[in-house]
Amino acid sequence: ISARTMSDLHVPSGLSPDGEAHGAYPKWYQPKDENRKQRITGLRIANSLTGQKDLFVPRNGNRVTWYTCGPTVYDVCHMGHARAYLTMDIIRRILEDYLGYDVFLQVNVTDIDDKIILRARRNKLLEDYVAKGLGRDQVVSDVRAAVSAFEAKLEAKLKKLETPLASGREEEERKELLKQQQQKMTRFASDKAAVEAAEAAGADGETLARAAAEPLSESLDAKHGAAVTDQAVFNAHARKFEADFMEDMQALNIRSPDALTRVTEYVPQIIAFISKIVERGLAYESNGSVYMDLAAFRAAGHDYPKLEPWKAKATAAEMEESEGTFTAGDGEKRGKNDFALWKKSKGGEPSWESPWGGGRPGWHIECSVMASDVMQENMDIHAGGADLKFPHHDNEMCQSEAFHGCAQWVNYFLHFGHLHIHGLKMAKSLKNFITIRQAMEGHTARQIRLMMLMQPWDKPVNFSDQTLDAAKAKEERLETFFREVKALLRSDWLQAETRPSQLELDFIASLGKQQQEVHECLLDNFNTPGAMNALLEIVGDAFGYLKAAPRPDALLLKKAAAYVTRMLRVFGVATQEDFGLPLAAQGEGDREQVLAPVLDAVSSFRDDVRALARSLPPADMQAILKLCDDLRDTRLVDCGVRLEDKPNGGQWSLADPETMKAEQAAKAAEKVEQSVIKALRKLQAKAQELQKEVAASVPPEELFSSSSLAAKYSAERDADGKPTAGVDGEPLSKAAKKEVDKLFAKQEKEHEKHLAKAAAKPALLEEMRAEMERLRLDLSETVSANQQLLGAETLAAAKAELG
């Protein structure tokens, strides 16, 4: 069998027939065939097949074929998914819109998977349980038992992971899994507390069951899961979350793929694909399942694994990740690391008839079949998350190269860095995720994309409010730049001298330098952080030029703005043809041109009214200025016009009304926050002042009897009221006497100051207490009226102070 298979092994056309090995990696066959007129731009890509940056050469002329692992549609999409698919979209746009390649992108939808089966089945069982309308006592009993069993399972796994392992790779893996398990335990403790609180509050049966959904549905699944046989249950679950995924991608402005393929639509092709691998002698049937024969695969001249060749033997955790809930029986596999191509279905799982009996596709086979259907025996790019390298992507290539009899199925393998939160990969299993829709409640798709652009695509990203706020700040800087240039172009700039001065020549040189920097960054492994920094350098240089130039060159600044916009459009940040950032309304360019004379007149008229108002009596002036502010902050905002007061008059620009209102709301909230912080500090300062004054009102001879100092000394006093012995009755030491004298002298001084103040203001302490109460009341009213606007830390501090 091996000899026959060896003769079938070939290098796909369009690739160099002589492969080259790089370090521990197996041979890589670079695309190279002058007859195919392959277009080379100088782009180098971090290729997981070689562990280095390789020159990108498409297999066929200007066409780039690309397959990306799509979502497993069992739950809502989180920001970790946004990281992967935004990265995919940005790289695709650079290839298409900047480098000019004709990209054909295929994305799959995994709608047959252990996670989908488990989630759909458990959701169904939980709904059936709730529909029974069981008595509360029965539900309480069931929930308690389920929570207890779930907790015991978590603790058992934690205990196992706390035991160090001898193997270096397995030990590193254990440490990471331990952190993840600790995260799960923390989350479970919170969920358990919520369940107990619901029970204590007398919640009804349905509320209690839903509060304990995870442990209860797992318990129900163990008892009744095998009885869920209706395939429509699994299909409906997948279709719902597939639709949610597509909506999320559209909301993030991610271009649709050119081909979208579902596993459920490929089952006959999957069976035929597996059958051919079996015929080649590289896979075998056992007990109704089919496994890849890795020993035979290697003996036939193939390499495995390719992406992480040092992982020739999978760890137990990697095999668990590879096979999911499927477990092979004892002696069922020829080799420990042989993985399932076809899984024999158990009760409670969907099943399709095959030559090996009822079963379902393995996880990895789906991508091999769907991608091979569209891309055939070789593709330019395959991409996915870094966590899929091994075993998923290595197993994909193994199956595909076995089927096609080829030495290389993928030419460039790209792996996107994870999104981390609090030091761990964002994942549904860890319950540490933020959904895309939650993220977009506080930030726009543009801001999220800018955040991704500022991070290397193949490295981990730490997700936090700070990274998103940094992106928002860059967006605001870009918007300010575009507003300044648009305002200049609306001015009578043509009346100025157009011959460039040294300022203009310097700016031209700087612009050219940064444009080259952008180009070199993008050719260097899609270095978008470097490219974005270069674009922001152009913006910074433009601001410097605007400040220094007596009459700025409008055409030169338009050139800079148009270039920045062009690159932002390449990155998917901007969309319109000229320059600036897009508005919600369409046809923004025409709208601005039509409105310009009207808005110029309105702005100029407002400037004149404000100038005239300042010559009127104060009351009249304030009334007129308030109307001017209302025009700027309300009426024009509703019309989608941003008006800013500058030293030389108002400057307008078109903007999205909702964005401006959100900005105003944020500023108002910040103003309230600062006022509460100021009031809180004032109250705290007054409390300290009163405390100090009350302490100073104590006569020095009473100091050691009326304060906390009384506990340190005996009741014996000298003529001045100073203690002569300690609390134990023993005479004070020399040092202790010195300390007493020091405290007494200080109190004498403070008391004299107090008496002087009291002489001038007899009700001093009463007035201070009244002032403190007034400050407390003001703070209480402000906090009560604006609780929803205050940050959690400020609100907590205010409530603690108010008691």
TITI-649674 format. One record per residue (C-alpha): x, y, z. Coordinates in pm, whole numbers, plus 50000, padded with zeros to 5 digits. Layout:
// residues N
X	Y	Z
...
END
This chain:
// residues 803
50000	50000	50000
50275	50245	50093
50461	50189	49765
50146	50248	49564
50065	50564	49761
50422	50695	49723
50383	50689	49345
50071	50909	49377
50247	51175	49587
50307	51484	49372
50377	51857	49397
50080	52060	49264
50140	52255	48944
50247	52615	48992
50480	52527	49280
50856	52485	49271
50922	52107	49242
51216	52130	49482
51095	52202	49833
51310	52364	50098
51306	52280	50470
51334	52557	50728
51472	52443	51061
51243	52185	51221
50973	52246	50961
50926	51997	50675
50981	52090	50311
50786	52388	50179
50722	52427	49807
50714	52794	49712
50481	52897	49428
50705	52955	49126
50617	52903	48761
50695	53172	48504
50437	53026	48264
50161	53122	48508
50272	53492	48510
50257	53510	48888
50241	53866	49020
50500	53954	49284
50464	54278	49484
50739	54229	49742
50489	54134	50014
50627	53903	50282
50392	53707	50509
50451	53530	50841
50392	53176	50722
50316	52914	50987
50438	52643	50747
50797	52774	50767
50804	52979	51087
50934	53280	50896
50826	53564	50667
50808	53431	50312
50781	53622	49985
50419	53602	49875
50373	53456	49528
50022	53356	49416
49998	53023	49236
49810	53164	48937
49890	53512	48804
49704	53778	49001
49443	53544	49155
49463	53458	49526
49259	53168	49662
49192	53189	50035
49005	52967	50281
48929	53071	50640
48783	52854	50914
48445	53005	50995
48237	52997	51311
48105	52698	51501
47753	52833	51541
47655	52716	51887
47642	53050	52073
47671	53427	52029
47986	53575	51879
48227	53752	52114
48514	53995	52067
48755	53705	52018
48565	53626	51698
48573	53995	51605
48952	53982	51641
48979	53693	51394
48733	53813	51131
48831	54181	51144
49194	54072	51098
49088	53857	50803
48895	54150	50655
49181	54399	50697
49435	54166	50534
49192	54087	50253
49134	54458	50188
49510	54523	50175
49553	54241	49923
49258	54356	49711
49247	54735	49745
49612	54824	49802
49814	54552	49632
49557	54486	49361
49520	54108	49388
49202	53931	49281
49113	53749	49602
48858	53468	49615
48764	53408	49980
48578	53101	50106
48450	53078	50465
48279	52775	50615
48005	52746	50874
48046	52454	51112
47689	52345	51180
47770	51986	51284
47985	51981	51596
47998	51835	51945
47942	52181	52097
47633	52244	51883
47494	51898	51957
47552	51937	52330
47418	52295	52355
47110	52229	52139
47025	51909	52324
47066	52063	52668
46865	52373	52576
46586	52145	52452
46591	51938	52772
46587	52250	52993
46288	52394	52804
46106	52061	52834
46181	52055	53207
46046	52408	53260
45737	52326	53052
45647	52043	53292
45560	52302	53559
45698	52092	53844
45638	52199	54202
45892	52435	54358
46010	52176	54612
46092	51933	54332
46280	52201	54137
46477	52304	54446
46576	51942	54504
46679	51891	54139
46874	52217	54128
47061	52145	54451
47162	51800	54327
47271	51937	53988
47475	52221	54139
47643	51981	54381
47736	51735	54104
47859	52015	53879
48076	52160	54156
48221	51816	54237
48317	51768	53872
48489	52108	53859
48676	52041	54183
48790	51699	54064
48931	51848	53746
49097	52127	53945
49261	51874	54177
49389	51676	53877
49535	51989	53717
49707	52090	54041
49933	51784	54012
50259	51871	53822
50355	51660	53519
50698	51537	53416
50675	51619	53044
50783	51975	52959
50513	52041	52698
50240	51875	52901
50351	52066	53212
50326	52402	53031
49988	52296	52900
49881	52192	53252
49971	52535	53393
49761	52711	53130
49469	52471	53179
49497	52522	53555
49455	52899	53512
49153	52836	53293
49002	52594	53543
49053	52844	53826
48870	53100	53614
48583	52852	53567
48572	52788	53944
48551	53162	54013
48269	53202	53763
48086	52901	53903
48109	53040	54257
47934	53355	54133
47667	53151	53951
47614	52930	54257
47569	53236	54479
47307	53369	54235
47119	53037	54248
47128	53032	54629
47010	53394	54641
46720	53312	54408
46622	53019	54626
46646	53225	54946
46431	53497	54788
46157	53242	54722
46190	53245	54343
45942	53026	54155
46042	52697	53991
46103	52839	53642
46318	53129	53768
46522	52892	53981
46568	52643	53696
46689	52915	53459
46924	53058	53724
47084	52711	53744
47065	52651	53368
47418	52518	53318
47440	52258	53597
47072	52162	53565
47084	52111	53187
47401	51901	53226
47224	51685	53484
46919	51647	53258
47145	51558	52965
47311	51278	53158
46969	51126	53231
46770	51198	52915
47012	51319	52645
47003	50996	52444
46628	51045	52388
46676	51368	52185
46678	51230	51831
46498	51498	51625
46759	51642	51386
46552	51961	51356
46658	52048	51712
47024	52069	51609
46952	52242	51276
46736	52514	51433
47003	52590	51691
47276	52626	51427
47063	52839	51192
46981	53086	51471
47341	53152	51563
47455	53149	51200
47212	53437	51133
47344	53621	51441
47699	53573	51317
47621	53719	50975
47448	54019	51137
47752	54079	51360
47987	54064	51060
47772	54316	50874
47765	54546	51177
48147	54535	51187
48163	54627	50815
48333	54297	50728
48308	54213	50360
48107	53904	50279
48304	53600	50162
48284	53497	49798
48171	53149	49901
47996	53042	50224
47974	52667	50277
47792	52464	50545
47891	52120	50669
47533	51990	50663
47520	52051	50287
47835	51843	50229
47770	51514	50411
47756	51298	50092
48080	51458	49968
48239	51401	50311
48152	51030	50296
48300	51003	49942
48611	51195	50052
48671	50961	50347
48608	50656	50129
48886	50761	49892
49134	50805	50180
49040	50456	50302
49092	50320	49948
49437	50476	49945
49522	50277	50257
49566	50589	50471
49256	50550	50689
49066	50256	50837
48723	50166	50974
48691	50041	51331
48370	49976	51526
48163	50201	51297
48409	50494	51304
48685	50581	51058
49031	50694	51171
49328	50851	50995
49622	50608	50993
49911	50840	51076
50173	50565	51057
50064	50474	50704
50040	50843	50610
50402	50906	50713
50519	50581	50549
50366	50704	50222
50608	50998	50221
50381	51262	50377
50479	51497	50659
50277	51526	50981
50246	51754	51169
50359	52050	50956
50260	52361	51154
50409	52247	51484
50638	51958	51386
50768	51922	51741
50418	51802	51837
50455	51464	51665
50262	51312	51957
49948	51487	52077
49896	51539	52449
49582	51415	52621
49441	51769	52621
49512	51810	52250
49341	51482	52169
49043	51592	52380
49032	51920	52184
49062	51725	51858
48790	51468	51925
48548	51664	52145
48298	51446	52330
48380	51146	52106
48587	50877	52278
48728	50573	52097
48684	50237	52263
48976	50033	52393
49179	49888	52106
48967	50072	51852
49259	50277	51710
49582	50146	51558
49777	50445	51681
49717	50658	51989
49720	50981	51786
49503	50855	51498
49208	51094	51477
48848	51043	51370
48734	51123	51015
48389	50972	51076
48235	50924	51421
47985	50653	51505
47679	50834	51641
47555	50769	51992
47205	50827	52126
47112	51196	52131
47335	51280	51832
47245	51347	51466
47322	51057	51233
47370	50999	50861
47392	50663	50688
47735	50568	50551
47927	50257	50440
48039	50226	50803
47692	50261	50959
47511	50557	51114
47745	50839	51211
47855	51196	51160
48162	51379	51027
48467	51436	51244
48560	51796	51321
48859	51834	51087
48721	51658	50780
48459	51925	50709
48714	52194	50619
48913	51953	50403
48607	51858	50198
48452	52203	50160
48780	52377	50078
48882	52101	49834
48547	52135	49658
48619	52501	49579
49001	52523	49590
49081	52172	49463
49428	52030	49543
49604	52353	49637
49523	52700	49773
49729	53012	49823
49617	53108	50175
49452	52927	50463
49383	53125	50779
49233	53090	51125
49291	53147	51495
49626	53055	51651
49452	52802	51877
49356	52596	51569
49715	52527	51457
49738	52187	51621
49555	51964	51593
49281	52112	51369
49481	52273	51089
49748	52004	51087
49477	51739	51065
49303	51931	50786
49621	51927	50578
49685	51562	50661
49341	51452	50533
49352	51676	50226
49702	51572	50118
49601	51207	50169
49294	51257	49949
49470	51451	49670
49796	51257	49692
49980	51591	49700
50279	51713	49898
50132	52056	49974
49767	52157	50005
49828	52506	50150
50102	52748	50042
50073	53016	50313
49914	52947	50649
49816	53257	50850
49728	53240	51220
49558	53532	51392
49664	53619	51747
49415	53564	52029
49223	53834	52208
49306	53816	52579
49108	53950	52872
49264	53956	53219
49554	53745	53089
49344	53459	52948
49221	53388	52597
48866	53516	52556
48648	53205	52533
48289	53100	52592
48405	52798	52793
48574	53035	53041
48276	53272	53049
48519	53563	53027
48386	53694	52699
48227	54020	52585
47988	53976	52296
48028	54183	51981
47689	54340	52046
47784	54434	52402
48106	54596	52278
47914	54794	52018
47681	54939	52282
47966	55162	52398
48190	55180	52090
48142	55201	51716
48251	54946	51458
48503	55203	51336
48662	55235	51681
48683	54857	51722
48848	54829	51378
49096	55104	51466
49185	54912	51783
49262	54601	51577
49464	54803	51325
49690	54925	51605
49781	54566	51702
50002	54314	51510
49764	54070	51341
49963	53759	51439
50022	53844	51806
49791	53833	52112
49585	54143	52188
49487	54252	52538
49126	54370	52530
49033	54647	52773
48853	54981	52793
49197	55143	52767
49273	54987	52426
48933	55094	52294
48966	55443	52442
49306	55478	52272
49141	55391	51940
48867	55645	52006
49128	55914	52074
49295	55840	51738
48958	55859	51565
48894	56202	51720
49236	56324	51604
49164	56209	51248
48822	56374	51251
48972	56701	51375
49230	56690	51096
48965	56637	50828
48751	56920	50971
49045	57162	50962
49125	57077	50600
48760	57105	50491
48730	57443	50662
49045	57564	50483
48913	57448	50145
48592	57645	50205
48794	57961	50266
48915	58201	49999
49249	58017	49979
49302	58091	49609
49371	58457	49688
49690	58361	49872
50031	58318	49708
50065	57960	49578
50442	57938	49534
50566	57693	49800
50782	57828	50078
51027	57620	50279
50739	57522	50510
50550	57370	50218
50860	57199	50080
50934	57046	50420
50576	56920	50449
50591	56771	50097
50910	56586	50187
50763	56462	50515
50447	56344	50339
50648	56147	50084
50857	55989	50358
50551	55875	50554
50380	55743	50240
50685	55527	50175
50679	55414	50538
50315	55305	50502
50402	55110	50187
50700	54935	50344
50500	54849	50657
50221	54685	50458
50469	54481	50254
50629	54369	50580
50371	54114	50695
50075	54357	50688
50225	54573	50962
49917	54787	51020
50037	54932	51356
50340	55077	51173
50125	55198	50884
49875	55364	51121
50157	55535	51310
50286	55673	50979
49938	55803	50891
49912	55969	51232
50256	56122	51172
50113	56282	50856
49826	56420	51065
50067	56550	51329
50289	56713	51066
49980	56871	50910
49876	57023	51243
50228	57158	51287
50222	57304	50937
49878	57462	50991
50007	57631	51305
50330	57756	51148
50211	57864	50801
50075	58222	50769
49854	58113	50475
49842	57730	50461
49843	57567	50119
49492	57419	50085
49578	57191	49793
49877	57042	49974
49669	56969	50283
49396	56823	50063
49657	56590	49914
49757	56473	50263
49394	56433	50373
49304	56243	50056
49598	56005	50102
49514	55939	50469
49153	55877	50371
49255	55645	50088
49452	55429	50331
49173	55435	50588
48940	55324	50311
49181	55037	50232
49165	54938	50599
48783	54955	50599
48771	55258	50829
48648	55513	50569
48432	55461	50262
48369	55777	50060
48564	55883	49757
48730	56214	49852
48854	56237	50211
48730	56235	50569
48544	55976	50777
48201	55855	50661
47868	55975	50796
47557	55770	50856
47389	55949	50562
47484	55866	50204
47604	56114	49944
47791	56317	50203
48007	56497	49947
47710	56641	49754
47529	56732	50074
47827	56926	50203
47866	57113	49875
47498	57217	49873
47492	57317	50240
47823	57506	50242
47687	57856	50148
47397	57824	50395
47614	57704	50682
47877	57968	50609
47604	58232	50637
47461	58083	50958
47803	58059	51120
47898	58412	51017
47564	58552	51140
47610	58378	51476
47961	58525	51507
47819	58875	51447
47540	58823	51704
47789	58703	51966
48014	59000	51903
47721	59242	51934
47594	59072	52253
47919	59150	52435
47842	59523	52410
47504	59485	52586
47422	59488	52959
47523	59161	53134
47172	59017	53161
47093	59079	52794
47437	58953	52690
47392	58624	52876
47046	58570	52729
47168	58619	52371
47482	58407	52420
47263	58130	52562
47053	58135	52244
47373	58116	52037
47491	57819	52240
47152	57651	52194
47186	57693	51817
47531	57533	51829
47458	57255	52079
47101	57155	51991
46948	57288	51671
47250	57239	51445
47337	56907	51607
46989	56779	51519
47065	56880	51159
47395	56691	51157
47617	57000	51179
47909	57038	51417
47992	57403	51492
48309	57484	51688
48401	57827	51821
48753	57919	51711
48955	58238	51777
48883	58359	51422
48513	58260	51423
48291	57954	51398
48408	57650	51203
48146	57400	51085
48160	57045	50957
47904	56773	50888
47883	56493	51138
47651	56215	51248
47385	56361	51486
47378	56051	51706
47757	56055	51741
47751	56421	51845
47469	56361	52092
47664	56070	52239
47968	56298	52271
47756	56563	52445
47611	56303	52679
47961	56179	52762
48078	56534	52832
47772	56599	53049
47837	56277	53241
48202	56373	53287
48094	56718	53411
47859	56558	53666
48131	56312	53767
48380	56593	53828
48123	56798	54021
48049	56503	54250
48422	56438	54300
48472	56807	54381
48177	56809	54625
48300	56487	54785
48648	56628	54838
48501	56950	54977
48285	56753	55223
48582	56540	55327
48798	56848	55373
48524	57016	55584
48492	56698	55794
48868	56699	55858
48856	57070	55939
48570	57019	56187
48742	56721	56344
49058	56926	56389
48866	57221	56536
48675	56997	56780
49008	56847	56892
49153	57198	56938
48857	57302	57155
48971	57064	57431
49169	57251	57701
49523	57111	57738
49461	57009	58101
49174	56784	57983
49364	56638	57686
49473	56319	57857
49131	56251	58009
48900	56322	57716
49084	56163	57425
49207	55821	57322
49518	55903	57522
49329	55825	57846
49369	55454	57783
49750	55488	57787
49782	55649	58128
49661	55613	58487
49417	55864	58640
49700	56031	58841
49768	56388	58718
50000	56670	58820
49890	57031	58873
49878	57098	58495
49668	56791	58426
49951	56583	58287
49960	56209	58369
50240	56094	58600
50205	55717	58561
50122	55465	58293
49808	55253	58280
49999	54988	58481
50054	55238	58765
50430	55257	58710
50584	55611	58701
50644	55741	58347
50991	55701	58203
51193	56003	58098
51106	55943	57732
50736	55901	57813
50738	56228	58013
50901	56402	57719
50626	56272	57488
50356	56395	57731
50515	56741	57749
50531	56757	57369
50163	56664	57330
50062	56910	57603
50255	57198	57442
50103	57127	57103
49751	57120	57250
49815	57451	57430
49908	57611	57100
49609	57467	56909
49367	57556	57191
49485	57917	57193
49415	57941	56818
49070	57794	56874
48989	58042	57152
49090	58330	56925
48857	58203	56650
48575	58145	56898
48612	58498	57034
48556	58636	56686
48281	58383	56608
48117	58242	56925
47911	57980	56734
48215	57856	56542
48165	57482	56586
47787	57503	56530
47839	57697	56209
48101	57448	56088
47863	57158	56159
47582	57338	55975
47813	57401	55677
47915	57037	55674
47549	56929	55681
47474	57164	55389
47761	57015	55189
47638	56665	55274
47284	56754	55158
47413	56905	54831
47621	56596	54760
47330	56366	54844
47094	56551	54608
47349	56556	54324
47425	56184	54361
47056	56094	54387
46970	56290	54071
47264	56157	53864
47334	55801	53981
47309	55662	53626
47579	55904	53503
47836	55832	53773
48120	55582	53749
48102	55286	53988
48406	55401	54188
48280	55758	54235
47929	55639	54325
48064	55394	54583
48289	55659	54739
48001	55908	54762
47765	55655	54916
48030	55551	55169
48082	55916	55270
47710	55978	55298
47664	55661	55501
END
